[in-house]
């Protein structure tokens, strides 16, 4: 009687074997990070590098004189004292002025500029 029922449920006679195999197969670890075969989690990507040449709107081949002139123009435009109309504009000006000042600080110092041009991080101590 059991055999007849098994044949009715699995006419090819292989379903029972497959079921037994599946039952004894260890589970696959997917994304839990606890399996030795899963890769270690990747660190988050670094923040994008600031383009100090673009901030000052000069070419990477700009001379010290061109960098200084560009800095003075951008500093006048974004100085917080010239942008006090409202808090939002002041905050934007303050943020931009700090970026312009840092760009000038890096690009006007020959050793910092050389490190920056080589792709080294010049913003961490």
C-alpha positions as CSV (number, residue, x, y, z in Angstrom):
1,X,0.0,0.0,0.0
2,X,2.8,2.4,0.9
3,X,4.6,1.6,-2.3
4,X,1.5,2.2,-4.4
5,X,1.1,5.6,-2.8
6,X,4.7,6.4,-3.3
7,X,4.4,5.6,-7.0
8,X,1.3,7.7,-7.3
9,X,3.0,10.7,-5.7
10,X,6.3,10.2,-7.5
11,X,5.7,8.3,-10.8
12,X,9.4,8.5,-11.9
13,X,10.5,7.0,-8.6
14,X,13.2,9.7,-8.0
15,X,11.3,12.3,-6.0
16,X,11.9,10.5,-2.7
17,X,15.7,10.3,-3.2
18,X,15.8,13.9,-4.1
19,X,13.8,14.8,-1.1
20,X,16.2,12.8,1.1
21,X,19.2,14.5,-0.5
22,X,17.8,18.0,0.0
23,X,16.9,17.3,3.6
24,X,20.6,16.4,4.4
25,X,22.2,19.1,2.4
26,X,23.5,21.9,4.6
27,X,21.9,25.3,4.1
28,X,23.5,27.9,1.9
29,X,24.6,31.0,3.8
30,X,23.5,34.0,1.9
31,X,24.6,37.5,2.8
32,X,24.7,36.9,6.6
33,X,28.4,37.5,6.7
34,X,28.9,34.6,9.1
35,X,30.1,32.1,6.6
36,X,33.8,31.7,6.1
37,X,33.2,31.5,2.3
38,X,31.5,34.9,2.1
39,X,33.8,37.9,1.4
40,X,34.5,40.4,4.2
41,X,32.4,43.5,4.1
42,X,33.9,46.4,2.1
43,X,34.7,49.7,3.8
44,X,32.7,52.6,2.6
45,X,34.2,54.5,-0.3
46,X,36.3,57.6,0.5
47,X,34.6,60.9,0.1
48,X,35.2,62.5,-3.3
49,X,38.4,64.6,-3.5
50,X,37.9,68.3,-3.6
51,X,39.1,69.9,-6.8
52,X,40.9,73.0,-5.5
53,X,41.7,74.2,-9.1
54,X,38.0,74.1,-9.9
55,X,37.1,75.9,-6.7
56,X,39.4,78.8,-7.7
57,X,38.5,78.4,-11.3
58,X,42.1,78.1,-12.6
59,X,43.9,75.5,-14.7
60,X,46.2,73.0,-13.0
61,X,49.0,74.8,-14.8
62,X,48.2,78.2,-13.3
63,X,51.0,80.3,-12.0
64,X,51.2,81.5,-8.4
65,X,50.2,84.9,-9.6
66,X,47.1,83.5,-11.4
67,X,46.2,81.5,-8.3
68,X,46.5,84.6,-6.0
69,X,44.4,86.7,-8.4
70,X,41.7,84.0,-8.6
71,X,41.7,83.7,-4.8
72,X,41.3,87.4,-4.2
73,X,38.3,87.5,-6.6
74,X,36.6,84.5,-5.1
75,X,37.3,85.7,-1.5
76,X,35.7,89.1,-2.3
77,X,32.6,87.4,-3.8
78,X,32.1,84.9,-0.9
79,X,33.3,86.8,2.1
80,X,30.7,86.4,4.8
81,X,30.7,90.1,5.7
82,X,29.5,90.8,2.1
83,X,26.7,88.2,2.3
84,X,24.7,89.1,5.4
85,X,21.2,89.5,3.7
86,X,19.9,86.4,5.4
87,X,21.1,83.4,7.5
88,X,20.9,81.0,4.5
89,X,23.0,83.2,2.3
90,X,25.5,83.9,5.1
91,X,25.9,80.2,5.8
92,X,26.5,79.5,2.1
93,X,29.0,82.3,1.8
94,X,30.8,81.1,4.9
95,X,31.0,77.6,3.6
96,X,32.3,78.7,0.2
97,X,34.7,81.2,1.7
98,X,36.3,78.5,3.8
99,X,36.6,76.3,0.7
100,X,38.2,79.1,-1.3
101,X,40.6,79.8,1.6
102,X,41.6,76.2,1.8
103,X,42.1,75.9,-1.9
104,X,44.4,78.9,-1.8
105,X,46.2,77.6,1.2
106,X,47.0,74.3,-0.6
107,X,47.7,75.7,-4.1
108,X,49.9,78.6,-2.9
109,X,52.2,76.4,-0.9
110,X,54.6,74.7,-3.3
111,X,55.1,71.5,-1.2
112,X,51.4,71.1,-0.5
113,X,50.5,71.8,-4.1
114,X,53.0,69.1,-5.3
115,X,51.5,66.6,-2.9
116,X,48.0,67.5,-4.0
117,X,49.0,67.2,-7.7
118,X,50.4,63.7,-6.9
119,X,47.0,62.7,-5.6
120,X,48.1,62.6,-1.9
121,X,45.6,63.6,0.8
122,X,46.5,67.1,2.0
123,X,43.4,67.6,4.1
124,X,44.2,65.2,7.0
125,X,46.8,65.8,9.6
